[in-house]
């Protein structure tokens, strides 16, 4: 048994149970399973998803100068 997400990704029942036990998703038990139960992210699930999608900001990427251009800061002369 599995659940199909809106993206078409299939989530195995065991993984769904783990997500539910962690408080990240909730099932709409007002509908029987065979009729298609809705599964929704909880507030904690949305926060976890947002945190996982955020890119790590450890360093800003260094932009190398194009060949034939002068440096952006002049070199100190001695």
Secondary structure by P-SEA (a helix, b strand, c coil): ccccccccccccaaaaaaaaaacccccccccccccbbbbbbcaaaaaaaaaaacccccccbbbbbccccccccccccc
